[in-house]
Amino acid sequence: MNYFQNYQHADIDELADVIGELLQNPITIEDADHKLIAYSTHGESTDQARWSTIMSRRVPEKVLTRLWKDGVFQELLTKDEPVHIPAKDEVGLGKRVAIAIRKGSDVLGYIWAIEVNRPITEEDDEILRQAARSAVSRLIQRQGKRKAEEQRRKEFLWELLLGNHSSDTLIRQKAESLQLNLTAPYLICVIEAAGMRLEQYLYPLLMRDKLLWVVDGSQIILLIGQQGTSRKVEEALIRKVQQFLADSLGKLQSHESQGQVTAGYGRSYKAYADIVKSYHEALHALKIKRLFPRETEGIHGYHELGIYRYLIKLKQWDEEQGYENERLAKLKRYDAENQTAMTETLETYLDAAGKVNVTANRLHIHINTLSYRLKRIEEIMQVDLEDMNQRVSLYLELKLDKLNREQ
């Protein structure tokens, strides 16, 4: 049965009333940004969440947060079927059923039916399926305007990332004209995964956190901000970024089969004229993580890189000087001539901060064997591994050597 055959030319408000009459319950129709488009005039029964939505023309923030937290939007964004939602009285949300209005993989909006007059059955789900299909043509024109606005915002973000704007005042004026709220402090985060449509996999999280983003090949570049003036606001921003990465990397790694998923983020800034700095720092962190995945495991922030932040510059300096560490070269020649693993032993020992038990366990050798190797390394290289200056120098040289081999 086609429930909407006689309403092909009805506008969106009439469509909401028809759905309400068929289900005998109140209906609201929202766009993809949760702004109210239409609502039925069916009956006086409602709940606090619907009443607030009608009054403010947008779903209340506390309701959206709770629905994201409970996985409701994740279901709506990935399913074609209606989603039955239990009451969440603490945010004024009564029992209801929702369905996404979609064209292909794009979500145009949502239809919500509140169960206040009678239960919505599985048979009623077919009414909602047909209603969602019928609403598509009504929302396409609205989506076209929304996509054009979104494209202008993304073009503006690219302008910022490329350093095309130097006046913070003019930046904020343009952002205001684009209805874009630039919070501060902020930072740039970049996630990279080859062979994946990152925006598709991360869409629920991007919508949840209301992030501005652009895609560049295998990378998605995210602007993440935190509103506030207290001294702890930057700590809150870092926690927000780390939580987003925990959620998104786990989601991506469960789907990724073609390569490594990597992420890096820059330092936080308050002036948006400095956004290019955070972007370059994020790219630097990403590059270091690709080159040293084991050493930087669990690290994503540029400020966390430690000595790895300097390695690329040190490599350039060595190349300019034509420098080669003769002692390290001597140890590598010894390994090649004697089929030993002295270089690996030295790097593992220095990675373990000179802890012999940890080193022996990582190399799967007896501690006496390790002691012999360390003594032999000192003899071959003519170094003292108890000398901190020499240990730090050797550590850097080993990482630079690895950098040369990887690049």
C-alpha positions as a LaTeX table, in Angstrom:
\begin{tabular}{lrrr}
\hline
Residue & $x$ (\AA) & $y$ (\AA) & $z$ (\AA) \\
\hline
Met1 & 0.00 & 0.00 & 0.00 \\
Asn2 & 1.27 & 3.47 & $-0.95$ \\
Tyr3 & 0.27 & 5.71 & 1.96 \\
Phe4 & 1.43 & 8.94 & 0.28 \\
Gln5 & 0.23 & 8.42 & $-3.31$ \\
Asn6 & $-2.35$ & 11.20 & $-3.02$ \\
Tyr7 & 0.09 & 13.64 & $-1.42$ \\
Gln8 & 2.83 & 13.83 & $-4.06$ \\
His9 & 2.47 & 17.61 & $-4.35$ \\
Ala10 & 2.04 & 18.29 & $-0.64$ \\
Asp11 & 4.55 & 20.65 & 0.96 \\
Ile12 & 6.69 & 19.58 & 3.92 \\
Asp13 & 4.20 & 20.91 & 6.52 \\
Glu14 & 1.33 & 19.00 & 4.95 \\
Leu15 & 3.52 & 15.89 & 4.81 \\
Ala16 & 4.18 & 16.15 & 8.55 \\
Asp17 & 0.41 & 16.36 & 9.19 \\
Val18 & $-0.27$ & 13.32 & 6.98 \\
Ile19 & 2.36 & 11.24 & 8.80 \\
Gly20 & 0.90 & 12.38 & 12.13 \\
Glu21 & $-2.62$ & 11.34 & 11.08 \\
Leu22 & $-1.47$ & 7.92 & 9.88 \\
Leu23 & 0.50 & 7.22 & 13.07 \\
Gln24 & $-1.91$ & 9.11 & 15.36 \\
Asn25 & 1.08 & 10.67 & 17.08 \\
Pro26 & 2.96 & 14.01 & 16.92 \\
Ile27 & 5.63 & 14.34 & 14.20 \\
Thr28 & 8.65 & 16.58 & 13.73 \\
Ile29 & 10.86 & 16.79 & 10.63 \\
Glu30 & 14.40 & 18.15 & 10.98 \\
Asp31 & 17.27 & 18.79 & 8.58 \\
Ala32 & 20.71 & 17.16 & 8.90 \\
Asp33 & 21.82 & 19.91 & 11.32 \\
His34 & 18.83 & 19.18 & 13.59 \\
Lys35 & 17.05 & 22.42 & 12.73 \\
Leu36 & 13.27 & 22.13 & 12.72 \\
Ile37 & 11.71 & 22.12 & 9.23 \\
Ala38 & 8.11 & 21.10 & 9.96 \\
Tyr39 & 5.91 & 19.64 & 12.67 \\
Ser40 & 2.43 & 18.16 & 12.73 \\
Thr41 & $-0.55$ & 19.89 & 14.29 \\
His42 & $-1.90$ & 16.49 & 15.37 \\
Gly43 & $-3.19$ & 16.64 & 18.95 \\
Glu44 & $-1.95$ & 18.54 & 21.97 \\
Ser45 & 0.12 & 15.71 & 23.43 \\
Thr46 & 3.88 & 16.19 & 23.37 \\
Asp47 & 6.98 & 16.02 & 25.57 \\
Gln48 & 9.50 & 18.60 & 26.77 \\
Ala49 & 12.07 & 17.81 & 24.07 \\
Arg50 & 9.57 & 18.33 & 21.23 \\
Trp51 & 8.17 & 21.48 & 22.82 \\
Ser52 & 11.70 & 22.95 & 23.19 \\
Thr53 & 12.52 & 21.99 & 19.58 \\
Ile54 & 9.43 & 23.80 & 18.28 \\
Met55 & 10.07 & 26.89 & 20.42 \\
Ser56 & 13.80 & 27.22 & 19.52 \\
Arg57 & 13.49 & 25.77 & 15.98 \\
Arg58 & 16.30 & 23.36 & 16.83 \\
Val59 & 16.76 & 20.18 & 18.89 \\
Pro60 & 18.09 & 21.11 & 22.38 \\
Glu61 & 21.82 & 20.51 & 22.82 \\
Lys62 & 21.38 & 18.29 & 25.88 \\
Val63 & 19.05 & 16.02 & 23.89 \\
Leu64 & 21.49 & 15.75 & 20.98 \\
Thr65 & 24.37 & 14.98 & 23.34 \\
Arg66 & 22.40 & 12.21 & 25.05 \\
Leu67 & 21.31 & 10.66 & 21.73 \\
Trp68 & 24.90 & 10.66 & 20.45 \\
Lys69 & 26.14 & 9.18 & 23.72 \\
Asp70 & 23.54 & 6.40 & 23.56 \\
Gly71 & 24.40 & 5.56 & 19.94 \\
Val72 & 21.03 & 6.61 & 18.50 \\
Phe73 & 22.46 & 8.85 & 15.77 \\
Gln74 & 25.08 & 6.26 & 14.93 \\
Glu75 & 22.19 & 3.89 & 14.14 \\
Leu76 & 20.24 & 6.51 & 12.21 \\
Leu77 & 23.25 & 7.41 & 10.09 \\
Thr78 & 24.04 & 3.81 & 9.16 \\
Lys79 & 20.57 & 2.22 & 8.88 \\
Asp80 & 17.70 & 2.65 & 6.42 \\
Glu81 & 15.23 & 1.30 & 8.96 \\
Pro82 & 13.30 & 3.18 & 11.67 \\
Val83 & 15.02 & 3.24 & 15.05 \\
His84 & 12.86 & 2.70 & 18.16 \\
Ile85 & 14.15 & 4.86 & 21.02 \\
Pro86 & 13.22 & 4.32 & 24.68 \\
Ala87 & 12.27 & 7.30 & 26.85 \\
Lys88 & 15.08 & 9.39 & 28.31 \\
Asp89 & 13.16 & 11.30 & 30.96 \\
Glu90 & 16.21 & 13.06 & 32.38 \\
Val91 & 16.47 & 15.14 & 29.16 \\
Gly92 & 12.71 & 15.43 & 28.63 \\
Leu93 & 12.64 & 12.90 & 25.80 \\
Gly94 & 9.65 & 10.59 & 25.60 \\
Lys95 & 9.52 & 7.27 & 23.81 \\
Arg96 & 9.74 & 7.75 & 20.04 \\
Val97 & 10.68 & 6.30 & 16.66 \\
Ala98 & 12.98 & 8.02 & 14.17 \\
Ile99 & 14.16 & 7.43 & 10.62 \\
Ala100 & 16.78 & 9.18 & 8.50 \\
Ile101 & 15.75 & 10.85 & 5.26 \\
Arg102 & 18.51 & 9.94 & 2.84 \\
Lys103 & 19.47 & 10.20 & $-0.78$ \\
Gly104 & 22.08 & 7.55 & $-1.46$ \\
Ser105 & 24.68 & 7.82 & 1.29 \\
Asp106 & 23.74 & 11.45 & 2.13 \\
Val107 & 21.49 & 12.08 & 5.12 \\
Leu108 & 19.15 & 15.00 & 4.37 \\
Gly109 & 17.26 & 15.02 & 7.64 \\
Tyr110 & 15.16 & 13.03 & 10.10 \\
Ile111 & 11.52 & 12.22 & 10.86 \\
Trp112 & 10.60 & 11.78 & 14.54 \\
Ala113 & 7.36 & 10.27 & 15.80 \\
Ile114 & 6.54 & 10.55 & 19.51 \\
Glu115 & 4.63 & 7.65 & 21.10 \\
Val116 & 2.17 & 9.55 & 23.29 \\
Asn117 & $-1.26$ & 8.59 & 21.92 \\
Arg118 & $-0.63$ & 4.97 & 20.95 \\
Pro119 & 2.34 & 2.60 & 20.50 \\
Ile120 & 4.10 & 2.65 & 17.13 \\
Thr121 & 4.21 & $-0.92$ & 15.86 \\
Glu122 & 6.42 & $-2.74$ & 13.37 \\
Glu123 & 3.58 & $-2.35$ & 10.86 \\
Asp124 & 3.80 & 1.42 & 11.37 \\
Asp125 & 7.50 & 1.24 & 10.45 \\
Glu126 & 6.44 & 0.87 & 6.80 \\
Ile127 & 4.62 & 4.22 & 7.03 \\
Leu128 & 7.86 & 5.83 & 8.23 \\
Arg129 & 9.89 & 4.15 & 5.48 \\
Gln130 & 7.52 & 5.54 & 2.83 \\
Ala131 & 7.44 & 8.92 & 4.58 \\
Ala132 & 11.24 & 9.14 & 4.48 \\
Arg133 & 11.24 & 8.38 & 0.73 \\
Ser134 & 8.45 & 10.90 & 0.13 \\
Ala135 & 10.33 & 13.62 & 2.06 \\
Val136 & 13.48 & 13.34 & $-0.09$ \\
Ser137 & 12.29 & 15.63 & $-2.90$ \\
Arg138 & 11.16 & 18.23 & $-0.34$ \\
Leu139 & 14.59 & 18.31 & 1.29 \\
Ile140 & 16.81 & 18.20 & $-1.82$ \\
Gln141 & 16.46 & 21.93 & $-2.51$ \\
Arg142 & 17.23 & 22.70 & 1.13 \\
Gln143 & 20.23 & 20.33 & 0.98 \\
Gly144 & 21.56 & 22.11 & $-2.11$ \\
Lys145 & 21.64 & 25.40 & $-0.22$ \\
Arg146 & 23.17 & 23.70 & 2.81 \\
Lys147 & 25.89 & 22.03 & 0.69 \\
Ala148 & 26.77 & 25.34 & $-0.96$ \\
Glu149 & 27.17 & 26.96 & 2.46 \\
Glu150 & 29.23 & 24.01 & 3.67 \\
Gln151 & 31.49 & 24.25 & 0.60 \\
Arg152 & 32.12 & 27.95 & 1.26 \\
Arg153 & 33.10 & 27.14 & 4.85 \\
Lys154 & 35.52 & 24.45 & 3.66 \\
Glu155 & 37.06 & 26.81 & 1.12 \\
Phe156 & 37.55 & 29.30 & 3.94 \\
Leu157 & 39.24 & 26.64 & 6.08 \\
Trp158 & 41.63 & 25.88 & 3.21 \\
Glu159 & 42.42 & 29.59 & 2.95 \\
Leu160 & 43.31 & 29.59 & 6.67 \\
Leu161 & 45.40 & 26.41 & 6.43 \\
Leu162 & 47.40 & 27.84 & 3.53 \\
Gly163 & 48.06 & 31.10 & 5.38 \\
Asn164 & 46.06 & 33.34 & 3.02 \\
His165 & 44.75 & 35.51 & 5.89 \\
Ser166 & 46.95 & 37.42 & 8.35 \\
Ser167 & 44.42 & 39.61 & 10.18 \\
Asp168 & 42.56 & 37.90 & 13.01 \\
Thr169 & 39.89 & 40.62 & 12.92 \\
Leu170 & 39.19 & 40.08 & 9.21 \\
Ile171 & 39.24 & 36.29 & 9.71 \\
Arg172 & 36.53 & 36.52 & 12.37 \\
Gln173 & 34.46 & 38.91 & 10.25 \\
Lys174 & 34.50 & 36.46 & 7.34 \\
Ala175 & 33.72 & 33.55 & 9.66 \\
Glu176 & 30.71 & 35.47 & 10.99 \\
Ser177 & 29.47 & 36.10 & 7.43 \\
Leu178 & 29.66 & 32.32 & 6.88 \\
Gln179 & 27.79 & 31.70 & 10.17 \\
Leu180 & 30.89 & 29.92 & 11.42 \\
Asn181 & 31.71 & 29.99 & 15.12 \\
Leu182 & 35.49 & 30.08 & 15.61 \\
Thr183 & 36.18 & 28.93 & 19.15 \\
Ala184 & 39.53 & 29.48 & 20.85 \\
Pro185 & 41.87 & 27.99 & 21.77 \\
Tyr186 & 41.94 & 25.62 & 18.81 \\
Leu187 & 44.30 & 23.24 & 17.02 \\
Ile188 & 44.56 & 21.27 & 13.79 \\
Cys189 & 44.38 & 17.48 & 13.81 \\
Val190 & 45.13 & 15.32 & 10.76 \\
Ile191 & 44.08 & 11.68 & 10.36 \\
Glu192 & 45.52 & 9.61 & 7.53 \\
Ala193 & 44.41 & 6.25 & 6.14 \\
Ala194 & 45.02 & 5.09 & 2.57 \\
Gly195 & 42.16 & 3.64 & 0.58 \\
Met196 & 39.35 & 4.83 & 2.85 \\
Arg197 & 36.60 & 7.44 & 2.63 \\
Leu198 & 37.48 & 8.97 & 5.95 \\
Glu199 & 34.60 & 11.45 & 5.98 \\
Gln200 & 32.14 & 8.59 & 5.49 \\
Tyr201 & 33.49 & 6.46 & 8.33 \\
Leu202 & 33.91 & 9.42 & 10.69 \\
Tyr203 & 30.68 & 11.23 & 9.79 \\
Pro204 & 28.84 & 10.38 & 13.03 \\
Leu205 & 31.77 & 11.68 & 15.11 \\
Leu206 & 32.18 & 14.79 & 12.94 \\
Met207 & 28.50 & 15.58 & 13.41 \\
Arg208 & 28.60 & 14.78 & 17.11 \\
Asp209 & 31.45 & 17.20 & 17.80 \\
Lys210 & 30.32 & 19.79 & 15.17 \\
Leu211 & 33.78 & 19.90 & 13.58 \\
Leu212 & 34.87 & 21.85 & 10.53 \\
Trp213 & 36.89 & 19.60 & 8.23 \\
Val214 & 38.32 & 19.17 & 4.75 \\
Val215 & 39.66 & 16.14 & 2.91 \\
Asp216 & 43.05 & 16.10 & 1.18 \\
Gly217 & 43.65 & 12.76 & $-0.56$ \\
Ser218 & 44.10 & 10.12 & 2.14 \\
Gln219 & 43.96 & 12.73 & 4.92 \\
Ile220 & 41.11 & 14.41 & 6.75 \\
Ile221 & 42.08 & 17.74 & 8.32 \\
Leu222 & 40.07 & 18.77 & 11.38 \\
Leu223 & 39.69 & 22.11 & 13.14 \\
Ile224 & 38.99 & 21.39 & 16.81 \\
Gly225 & 38.31 & 24.21 & 19.27 \\
Gln226 & 37.31 & 24.68 & 22.88 \\
Gln227 & 35.35 & 27.65 & 24.20 \\
Gly228 & 36.54 & 29.18 & 27.45 \\
Thr229 & 38.78 & 31.67 & 29.19 \\
Ser230 & 40.09 & 29.75 & 32.21 \\
Arg231 & 43.70 & 28.62 & 32.47 \\
Lys232 & 42.58 & 24.99 & 32.19 \\
Val233 & 40.75 & 25.44 & 28.89 \\
Glu234 & 43.79 & 24.25 & 26.88 \\
Glu235 & 43.90 & 21.08 & 28.96 \\
Ala236 & 40.21 & 20.58 & 28.18 \\
Leu237 & 41.00 & 21.02 & 24.47 \\
Ile238 & 43.70 & 18.34 & 24.57 \\
Arg239 & 41.32 & 15.96 & 26.37 \\
Lys240 & 38.68 & 16.65 & 23.70 \\
Val241 & 41.16 & 15.88 & 20.91 \\
Gln242 & 42.42 & 12.73 & 22.60 \\
Gln243 & 38.85 & 11.50 & 23.14 \\
Phe244 & 38.01 & 12.17 & 19.48 \\
Leu245 & 41.11 & 10.25 & 18.38 \\
Ala246 & 40.32 & 7.36 & 20.72 \\
Asp247 & 36.82 & 7.12 & 19.21 \\
Ser248 & 37.82 & 7.67 & 15.59 \\
Leu249 & 41.02 & 5.60 & 15.41 \\
Gly250 & 39.28 & 2.64 & 17.00 \\
Lys251 & 36.47 & 2.95 & 14.45 \\
Leu252 & 38.88 & 3.26 & 11.51 \\
Gln253 & 41.19 & 0.45 & 12.57 \\
Ser254 & 38.22 & $-1.93$ & 12.76 \\
His255 & 37.57 & $-1.24$ & 9.03 \\
Glu256 & 41.11 & $-0.69$ & 7.74 \\
Ser257 & 42.76 & $-3.49$ & 5.79 \\
Gln258 & 44.93 & $-1.67$ & 3.26 \\
Gly259 & 47.43 & 0.19 & 5.43 \\
Gln260 & 48.23 & 2.01 & 8.61 \\
Val261 & 45.88 & 4.49 & 10.26 \\
Thr262 & 47.88 & 7.42 & 11.63 \\
Ala263 & 47.00 & 10.71 & 13.34 \\
Gly264 & 48.83 & 13.79 & 14.53 \\
Tyr265 & 47.86 & 17.19 & 15.90 \\
Gly266 & 49.59 & 20.53 & 16.33 \\
Arg267 & 49.85 & 22.88 & 19.29 \\
Ser268 & 46.91 & 25.03 & 20.38 \\
Tyr269 & 46.61 & 28.70 & 19.42 \\
Lys270 & 44.18 & 31.54 & 20.13 \\
Ala271 & 44.68 & 33.76 & 17.07 \\
Tyr272 & 43.35 & 32.18 & 13.87 \\
Ala273 & 46.10 & 33.85 & 11.86 \\
Asp274 & 48.34 & 31.19 & 13.48 \\
Ile275 & 46.31 & 28.25 & 12.16 \\
Val276 & 48.96 & 27.49 & 9.51 \\
Lys277 & 51.46 & 26.81 & 12.33 \\
Ser278 & 49.21 & 24.20 & 13.97 \\
Tyr279 & 48.59 & 22.61 & 10.55 \\
His280 & 52.32 & 22.26 & 9.78 \\
Glu281 & 52.95 & 20.88 & 13.27 \\
Ala282 & 50.20 & 18.29 & 12.77 \\
Leu283 & 51.77 & 17.24 & 9.45 \\
His284 & 55.20 & 17.04 & 11.14 \\
Ala285 & 53.80 & 14.83 & 13.91 \\
Leu286 & 52.15 & 12.63 & 11.28 \\
Lys287 & 55.40 & 12.25 & 9.36 \\
Ile288 & 57.38 & 11.32 & 12.48 \\
Lys289 & 54.75 & 8.74 & 13.43 \\
Arg290 & 55.00 & 7.16 & 9.98 \\
Leu291 & 58.80 & 6.97 & 10.28 \\
Phe292 & 58.92 & 5.83 & 13.91 \\
Pro293 & 55.65 & 3.95 & 14.59 \\
Arg294 & 57.08 & 1.84 & 17.43 \\
Glu295 & 58.86 & 4.68 & 19.21 \\
Thr296 & 55.87 & 7.06 & 18.99 \\
Glu297 & 53.11 & 4.55 & 19.70 \\
Gly298 & 50.44 & 6.25 & 21.78 \\
Ile299 & 51.78 & 9.73 & 20.93 \\
His300 & 49.85 & 12.02 & 18.56 \\
Gly301 & 50.58 & 15.58 & 19.67 \\
Tyr302 & 53.43 & 17.67 & 18.27 \\
His303 & 54.22 & 18.78 & 21.84 \\
Glu304 & 54.74 & 15.13 & 22.84 \\
Leu305 & 57.36 & 14.27 & 20.21 \\
Gly306 & 60.40 & 15.07 & 22.36 \\
Ile307 & 63.67 & 14.56 & 20.48 \\
Tyr308 & 61.79 & 13.19 & 17.46 \\
Arg309 & 60.67 & 16.75 & 16.76 \\
Tyr310 & 64.29 & 17.65 & 15.89 \\
Leu311 & 65.33 & 14.63 & 13.83 \\
Ile312 & 64.33 & 15.89 & 10.38 \\
Lys313 & 66.21 & 19.17 & 10.96 \\
Leu314 & 69.24 & 17.29 & 12.28 \\
Lys315 & 69.19 & 15.07 & 9.21 \\
Gln316 & 69.20 & 18.16 & 6.96 \\
Trp317 & 72.11 & 19.60 & 8.94 \\
Asp318 & 74.11 & 16.36 & 8.59 \\
Glu319 & 73.43 & 16.31 & 4.84 \\
Glu320 & 74.60 & 19.90 & 4.47 \\
Gln321 & 77.84 & 19.05 & 6.31 \\
Gly322 & 78.30 & 15.66 & 4.65 \\
Tyr323 & 78.56 & 14.19 & 8.15 \\
Glu324 & 78.67 & 10.45 & 8.97 \\
Asn325 & 79.15 & 8.99 & 12.43 \\
Glu326 & 82.26 & 6.84 & 11.99 \\
Arg327 & 81.73 & 4.87 & 15.20 \\
Leu328 & 78.23 & 3.82 & 14.20 \\
Ala329 & 79.43 & 2.96 & 10.70 \\
Lys330 & 82.14 & 0.77 & 12.26 \\
Leu331 & 79.55 & $-1.13$ & 14.35 \\
Lys332 & 77.34 & $-1.71$ & 11.29 \\
Arg333 & 80.34 & $-3.04$ & 9.32 \\
Tyr334 & 81.11 & $-5.43$ & 12.19 \\
Asp335 & 77.52 & $-6.75$ & 12.05 \\
Ala336 & 77.70 & $-7.22$ & 8.29 \\
Glu337 & 81.04 & $-9.04$ & 8.43 \\
Asn338 & 80.20 & $-11.27$ & 11.41 \\
Gln339 & 76.42 & $-11.80$ & 11.00 \\
Thr340 & 75.79 & $-10.29$ & 14.45 \\
Ala341 & 73.12 & $-7.93$ & 15.75 \\
Met342 & 75.19 & $-5.47$ & 17.77 \\
Thr343 & 73.48 & $-2.39$ & 16.28 \\
Glu344 & 70.03 & $-3.73$ & 17.18 \\
Thr345 & 71.28 & $-4.59$ & 20.67 \\
Leu346 & 72.61 & $-1.05$ & 21.17 \\
Glu347 & 69.39 & 0.59 & 19.97 \\
Thr348 & 67.23 & $-1.67$ & 22.14 \\
Tyr349 & 69.46 & $-0.96$ & 25.17 \\
Leu350 & 69.21 & 2.81 & 24.64 \\
Asp351 & 65.44 & 2.60 & 23.97 \\
Ala352 & 65.12 & 0.89 & 27.35 \\
Ala353 & 67.05 & 3.75 & 29.02 \\
Gly354 & 69.93 & 1.40 & 29.87 \\
Lys355 & 67.80 & $-1.09$ & 31.83 \\
Val356 & 69.51 & $-4.42$ & 31.25 \\
Asn357 & 66.60 & $-6.63$ & 32.37 \\
Val358 & 64.16 & $-4.84$ & 30.05 \\
Thr359 & 66.66 & $-4.99$ & 27.18 \\
Ala360 & 67.34 & $-8.72$ & 27.66 \\
Asn361 & 63.59 & $-9.44$ & 27.71 \\
Arg362 & 62.97 & $-7.46$ & 24.53 \\
Leu363 & 65.83 & $-9.22$ & 22.74 \\
His364 & 64.89 & $-12.63$ & 24.19 \\
Ile365 & 68.46 & $-13.27$ & 25.36 \\
His366 & 70.09 & $-14.09$ & 28.69 \\
Ile367 & 71.33 & $-11.14$ & 30.70 \\
Asn368 & 74.89 & $-12.56$ & 30.57 \\
Thr369 & 74.70 & $-12.60$ & 26.78 \\
Leu370 & 73.57 & $-8.98$ & 26.86 \\
Ser371 & 76.45 & $-8.01$ & 29.17 \\
Tyr372 & 78.93 & $-9.61$ & 26.75 \\
Arg373 & 77.40 & $-7.78$ & 23.77 \\
Leu374 & 77.45 & $-4.39$ & 25.52 \\
Lys375 & 81.10 & $-4.84$ & 26.46 \\
Arg376 & 81.91 & $-5.85$ & 22.88 \\
Ile377 & 80.03 & $-2.81$ & 21.54 \\
Glu378 & 82.12 & $-0.52$ & 23.75 \\
Glu379 & 85.29 & $-2.13$ & 22.42 \\
Ile380 & 84.27 & $-1.91$ & 18.76 \\
Met381 & 83.03 & 1.68 & 18.93 \\
Gln382 & 85.49 & 2.92 & 21.56 \\
Val383 & 82.68 & 4.41 & 23.66 \\
Asp384 & 81.63 & 4.39 & 27.30 \\
Leu385 & 77.96 & 3.48 & 27.62 \\
Glu386 & 77.94 & 4.77 & 31.19 \\
Asp387 & 78.69 & 8.28 & 29.87 \\
Met388 & 75.32 & 10.02 & 29.46 \\
Asn389 & 76.64 & 12.44 & 26.85 \\
Gln390 & 77.82 & 9.55 & 24.67 \\
Arg391 & 74.60 & 7.60 & 25.25 \\
Val392 & 72.41 & 10.52 & 24.16 \\
Ser393 & 74.60 & 11.15 & 21.11 \\
Leu394 & 74.48 & 7.47 & 20.10 \\
Tyr395 & 70.72 & 7.38 & 20.60 \\
Leu396 & 70.23 & 10.34 & 18.25 \\
Glu397 & 72.65 & 8.87 & 15.70 \\
Leu398 & 70.76 & 5.56 & 15.66 \\
Lys399 & 67.44 & 7.31 & 15.10 \\
Leu400 & 68.95 & 9.48 & 12.36 \\
Asp401 & 70.33 & 6.35 & 10.72 \\
Lys402 & 66.86 & 4.82 & 10.83 \\
Leu403 & 65.45 & 8.01 & 9.35 \\
Asn404 & 67.95 & 7.78 & 6.48 \\
Arg405 & 66.94 & 4.18 & 5.80 \\
Glu406 & 63.18 & 4.92 & 5.90 \\
Gln407 & 63.21 & 8.00 & 3.66 \\
\hline
\end{tabular}
